[in-house]
């Protein structure tokens, strides 16, 4: 079982945050939603308020297998401005552990230099922030320990890819069938 932290900032994109949480929890992965706001309640870019499992200040990230950044604006910019998140990502990356970012959030990885020489995707228009990366325009791109997703419609493929990396392809495919995603893609 993997330990995953999902960072929430004011203005996050709810489908990009909660789809991976839902899919990973369905397969018994340990997922913690972490508020970086100082409050357990974080409001999305569309006015949906989510109660986080813990505050950034309460978490320790040295036990994490995966750190995830949902997109949305101004959520991604808020993540990028949070020094604690930036330091956690750098430490996590230095250990070669998995980092995921979707939509506008890969801009955080680009600003930290973590995409240098890598392939990555993001929401169209944000590719200029993928410093040093080859922009793929794919729904989901995996390069080493970094997985990036394009945007809201990529939330399911992105989450299923994360699941397959953390478990195996068969587990991901089984859940895709159970959730009718395989039917959608047929």
C-alpha positions in Angstrom: 0.0 0.0 0.0 1.4 3.4 -1.0 1.2 6.6 1.0 0.0 9.5 -1.1 -0.3 13.2 -0.2 -2.6 15.5 -2.3 -1.9 19.2 -1.7 -4.9 21.5 -1.8 -4.6 25.3 -2.2 -7.3 27.9 -2.6 -8.5 27.8 -6.2 -7.7 24.1 -6.9 -9.5 22.2 -9.7 -11.8 19.8 -7.9 -12.0 17.0 -10.5 -8.2 16.9 -10.7 -7.8 16.7 -7.0 -10.7 14.3 -6.1 -10.6 11.8 -9.0 -7.1 10.5 -8.0 -8.2 10.4 -4.3 -11.3 8.4 -5.2 -9.6 5.9 -7.6 -6.6 5.3 -5.3 -8.7 4.9 -2.2 -10.9 2.3 -4.0 -7.8 0.2 -4.3 -6.7 0.6 -0.6 -4.0 3.1 -1.2 -3.4 5.5 1.7 -4.3 8.9 0.5 -4.2 12.1 2.6 -5.6 15.4 1.4 -3.4 18.1 2.8 -4.5 21.8 3.1 -1.7 24.3 2.6 -4.1 27.2 3.7 -3.8 26.9 7.5 -7.5 25.8 7.6 -8.9 22.3 7.0 -11.4 23.8 4.6 -10.2 24.6 1.1 -12.4 26.2 -1.6 -11.9 25.1 -5.2 -11.9 27.4 -8.3 -15.6 26.6 -8.7 -16.7 27.3 -5.2 -16.7 23.7 -3.9 -15.3 23.5 -0.3 -13.4 20.4 0.7 -12.4 19.4 4.2 -8.8 18.2 4.1 -7.5 15.3 6.2 -4.7 17.3 7.7 -3.0 20.7 7.6 0.4 21.0 5.9 2.0 21.9 9.2 0.7 18.6 10.7 2.1 16.3 8.0 5.4 14.7 7.6 6.3 13.9 4.0 9.3 11.7 4.6 6.9 8.7 4.6 5.3 9.6 1.3 5.5 7.4 -1.8 3.7 10.0 -3.9 3.1 13.8 -3.8 0.3 15.0 -6.0 -0.5 18.5 -7.2 -4.0 19.2 -8.7 -4.3 22.0 -11.1 -6.7 24.9 -11.4 -6.1 28.6 -11.0 -5.2 30.3 -8.8 -4.6 27.0 -7.0 -1.5 26.1 -9.0 0.0 29.5 -8.5 -0.8 29.2 -4.8 1.0 25.9 -4.7 4.0 27.4 -6.5 4.2 30.2 -3.9 4.1 27.9 -0.9 7.7 27.4 0.2 6.9 24.3 2.3 5.3 22.6 -0.7 8.3 23.5 -2.9 10.8 22.1 -0.3 8.8 18.9 0.1 8.8 18.4 -3.7 12.5 19.0 -3.9 13.3 16.5 -1.1 10.9 13.9 -2.6 12.4 14.3 -6.1 15.9 14.0 -4.7 14.9 10.5 -3.4 13.5 9.5 -6.8 10.0 9.2 -5.5 6.9 9.7 -7.6 5.5 13.2 -8.2 2.3 13.9 -10.0 1.0 17.2 -11.4 -2.0 17.9 -13.7 -3.3 20.9 -15.7 -1.6 24.1 -14.6 0.2 22.4 -11.7 3.2 21.1 -13.7 4.3 24.8 -13.7 5.4 24.2 -10.1 7.7 21.4 -11.2 9.0 23.6 -14.0 9.8 26.4 -11.7 11.8 24.0 -9.5 13.8 22.7 -12.4 12.3 19.2 -12.0 11.2 18.9 -15.6 14.7 19.7 -17.1 15.3 17.2 -19.9 11.9 15.4 -19.3 8.8 14.9 -21.3 5.7 16.5 -19.7 2.2 17.6 -20.5 -0.1 20.3 -19.0 -3.1 22.4 -19.8 -2.6 24.1 -23.2 -1.3 27.6 -22.6 0.8 26.6 -19.6 3.6 24.8 -21.6 5.7 28.0 -21.4 6.1 27.2 -17.6 7.5 23.7 -18.2 11.1 25.0 -18.0 13.4 22.6 -19.8 10.7 20.0 -20.7 9.6 18.6 -24.0 5.9 19.4 -24.1 3.9 16.3 -25.3 0.3 17.6 -25.4 -0.7 14.1 -24.3 -3.5 13.3 -21.8 -1.0 11.8 -19.5 2.8 11.6 -19.7 5.1 9.6 -17.5 8.9 10.3 -17.5 10.8 8.6 -14.8 9.4 9.5 -11.4 7.2 12.3 -12.8 3.7 11.9 -14.1 1.8 14.9 -15.6 -1.7 15.2 -16.8 -3.2 17.6 -19.3 -6.3 18.9 -17.6 -9.8 18.0 -16.3 -10.7 15.5 -19.0 -7.3 13.7 -18.2 -8.2 13.2 -14.6 -9.3 9.6 -15.1 -6.5 8.5 -17.3 -4.0 10.2 -15.0 -5.4 8.6 -11.9 -5.6 5.1 -13.5 -1.9 5.5 -14.7 -1.0 6.4 -11.1 -2.8 3.3 -9.9 -1.1 1.1 -12.4 2.3 2.4 -11.3 1.5 1.9 -7.6 0.0 -1.5 -8.0 0.0 -3.1 -11.4 -1.8 -2.8 -14.8 -4.3 -5.6 -14.0 -5.5 -3.8 -10.9 -6.0 -0.6 -12.9 -7.7 -2.4 -15.7 -10.1 -4.2 -13.3 -11.1 -0.9 -11.7 -11.5 0.7 -15.1 -14.1 -2.0 -15.9 -15.8 -1.7 -12.5 -16.1 2.1 -12.9 -17.3 1.8 -16.6 -14.3 3.8 -17.7 -13.2 0.9 -20.0 -16.6 1.1 -21.6 -16.3 4.8 -22.2 -12.9 4.3 -23.9 -14.1 1.3 -26.1 
